[in-house]
Amino acid sequence: MGTTLFAIGLFDCNINRDVFYVWITKILLPELPENSVIFMDNASFHKGKNIEQAIINAGHQIEYLPVYS
């Protein structure tokens, strides 16, 4: 993907798991090439069974960065 921004969304609210799910399913996943790996930090709203399942069902993998102290 290089240096190109390709899945931009603007939300006028606090980000929570529901908002992140909408961004993942409606904006990010439709733009990803097949068999992509998505790396995320350990923000609490990044984790959720429905988020992980949406990524897997779309044919992608998810990896979480190590926990920072």
Phi and psi in degrees as a GROMACS rama.xvg file:
@    title "Ramachandran Plot"
@    xaxis  label "Phi"
@    yaxis  label "Psi"
@TYPE xy
62.9435  -132.055  GLY-2
-107.69  15.7551  THR-3
-89.6916  131.002  THR-4
-81.6773  129.388  LEU-5
-132.015  -6.1835  PHE-6
-138.114  67.7797  ALA-7
-94.8239  134.269  ILE-8
-136.803  143.702  GLY-9
-117.127  119.507  LEU-10
-122.447  127.697  PHE-11
-95.6152  66.2589  ASP-12
-167.646  174.267  CYS-13
-73.8641  142.628  ASN-14
-82.9419  128.267  ILE-15
-134.081  -175.194  ASN-16
-61.3714  -38.5475  ARG-17
-66.6698  -44.4225  ASP-18
-64.8379  -42.6579  VAL-19
-63.2619  -39.6671  PHE-20
-59.9045  -43.5824  TYR-21
-61.7088  -44.6302  VAL-22
-62.5669  -44.113  TRP-23
-60.1485  -51.3237  ILE-24
-78.6666  -33.8487  THR-25
-96.3171  -25.1749  LYS-26
-116.609  -53.402  ILE-27
-72.553  -57.611  LEU-28
-57.6578  -40.1611  LEU-29
-64.7617  -19.4875  PRO-30
-95.4974  -15.2765  GLU-31
-75.3457  143.238  LEU-32
-66.6203  158.852  PRO-33
-57.2484  148.443  GLU-34
56.178  41.8186  ASN-35
-80.9087  157.371  SER-36
-112.192  126.047  VAL-37
-103.991  121.154  ILE-38
-102.487  130.943  PHE-39
-134.433  154.115  MET-40
-80.4567  -171.126  ASP-41
-99.4739  29.0129  ASN-42
-58.4975  140.349  ALA-43
-60.05  -33.1255  SER-44
-76.2091  -10.6293  PHE-45
-76.6373  -20.1336  HIS-46
-103.646  135.313  LYS-47
173.755  142.473  GLY-48
-59.025  -40.1899  LYS-49
-68.4181  -33.2793  ASN-50
-68.6285  -48.8611  ILE-51
-61.1415  -41.9371  GLU-52
-66.8787  -38.0666  GLN-53
-62.6566  -40.8334  ALA-54
-66.5932  -45.683  ILE-55
-65.8117  -44.4109  ILE-56
-61.906  -26.9992  ASN-57
-83.2914  -0.688263  ALA-58
88.6186  22.2506  GLY-59
-115.356  170.912  HIS-60
-115.139  154.784  GLN-61
-123.603  135.83  ILE-62
-132.179  138.338  GLU-63
-103.808  139.81  TYR-64
-68.4884  158.685  LEU-65
-61.2187  151.351  PRO-66
-68.9051  135.732  VAL-67
-97.4023  147.714  TYR-68
